[in-house]
Amino acid sequence: VEAWFHLYGCRRWVRLSRDTRTDEIQ
């Protein structure tokens, strides 16, 4: 489960980062 959660979270974070494009995330 940890691996799935990590992979899903990582992908979600990347997608969210692209949508927001904010310096705060960087």
C-alpha positions as CSV (number, residue, x, y, z in Angstrom):
1,V,0.0,0.0,0.0
2,E,2.8,2.4,0.8
3,A,4.3,2.0,-2.6
4,W,0.9,2.7,-4.3
5,F,0.3,5.7,-2.0
6,H,3.7,7.1,-2.7
7,L,3.4,6.7,-6.5
8,Y,-0.2,8.1,-6.6
9,G,0.8,11.0,-4.3
10,C,3.9,11.8,-6.4
11,R,1.8,11.8,-9.6
12,R,-0.9,13.9,-8.1
13,W,1.7,16.4,-6.7
14,V,3.3,16.7,-10.2
15,R,-0.1,17.2,-11.9
16,L,-1.2,19.7,-9.3
17,S,2.1,21.5,-9.7
18,R,1.5,21.9,-13.4
19,D,-2.0,23.1,-12.9
20,T,-1.0,25.7,-10.3
21,R,2.4,26.7,-11.7
22,T,3.2,28.4,-8.4
23,D,6.7,29.2,-7.0
24,E,5.4,28.1,-3.6
25,I,5.4,24.4,-4.8
26,Q,9.0,24.7,-6.1
